[in-house]
């Protein structure tokens, strides 16, 4: 039962919940596809647009702007309601997609991707928040299966379609295909989201905080990009960028402590479960984005795979991620000690990353593909586990902000992870005109192994709680 903001109660039946989840999934689909469909075409785009050494920014620009606006969307949704903010996010995402499709240079592409991120950054967190409004943590596991189905479609079909389009058509179609998807999502969301609660609370948007985190991260990523191009770590330009980034992050930290409503609410992070969940999300996102973005380059450079073949192997990784997430969603509500699933799964990821790191230059195509599949299975459970654990430990008044903060850390991990991992690889690894041995990717896999190890540390520190059997809205209504 939900308060619609006018004193009337809204009761959600099981059918309502299923319809709501399916509609929200439709809104998530364009953003989910956009994270997978582009990766197989990055080397081709770098060749045609020029400045291939900045190819990592095709992915990083999307995550960077998404990082900055994700918490803002969470607060806007708490102020204005889910529906208008979701429609805004979809519209901005559509505009960015059009700019990307029309790009004729790498700077234009990066700018278009940044605008896409301004919209896409809100889609996933808003969708998760809307689901949390009407589905209790105890029930949420079974609805994760529906979401996993959507991610399976994006994860398995996306890379294959992206590779085929890049090889046989043109990479511009990767962005034009978003138009019908967004149109369908807009039509569906406009009707379904009307039933969610309207204005709930008054918030102030931390635009200064968003600007600081973008500038700080851009400085860090530029420094890592120049290092990846062969510039010395001790060069004046690199050191100046690192120093500038550190100063901006320091300013950002002081700002968070002093502003009434910061971009990242420190009060929410004082909850040890929320803090550990965000740590898990940040570092496991480094692993996932590194594998998503650089595994196609590994197969193309190391094994001479085409864009279509690289897309198929990436589908193994992401399909494995969906299998892991689906397993977590199915069994989390049934097990008292549900934390055992991600602990065991991460051990599988360790084995896969160690195999890729130790034998990067000697693996055959099929063995590398199998390890990619097991890597996905190993990290997949972390995403539903951290999301549900965080929401299960968060009171209603902080639900939107806490969920958005988790998405913020996921985006920040993806953006900084792409740049940091890119600095490890030689520039030729993302240049389709150059030849790179498969062994050159070994340091990349070991860096991902280290990030997975840090994830494991946060996972061990995350205390599991019994899953609630009511939604936050129902609990709030009862307490009133």
Buried (B, 14 or more C-beta within 10 A) or exposed (E): BBBBEEEEEBEBEEEBBBBBBBBBBBBBBBBBBBBBBBBBBBBBBBBBBEEBBBBBBBBBBBBBBBBBBBBBBBBBBBBBBBBBBBBBBBEBBBBBBBBBBEBEEBBBBBBBBBBBBBBBBBBBBBBBBBBBBBBBBBBBBBBBBBBBBBBBBBBBBBBBBBBBBBBEEBBBBBBBBBBEBBEBBBEBBBEBBEBBBBEBEEBEBBEBBBBBBBBBBBBBBBBBBBBBEEBEEEEEEBEEBBEBBEEBBEBBBEBBEEBEBBBBBEEBBEBEBBBBBBBBBBBBBBBBBBBBBBBBBBBBBBBEBBBBBBBBBBBBBBBBBBBBBBBBBBBBBEEEEBBEBBBEBBEBBBEBBBBBBBBBEEBEBEEBBBBBBBBBBBBBBBBBBBBBBBBBBBEBEBBBBBBBBBBBBBBBBBBBBBBBBBBBBBBBBBBBEBEBBBEBBBBBBBBBBEBBEBBBEBBEBBEBEEBBEBBBBBBBBEEE
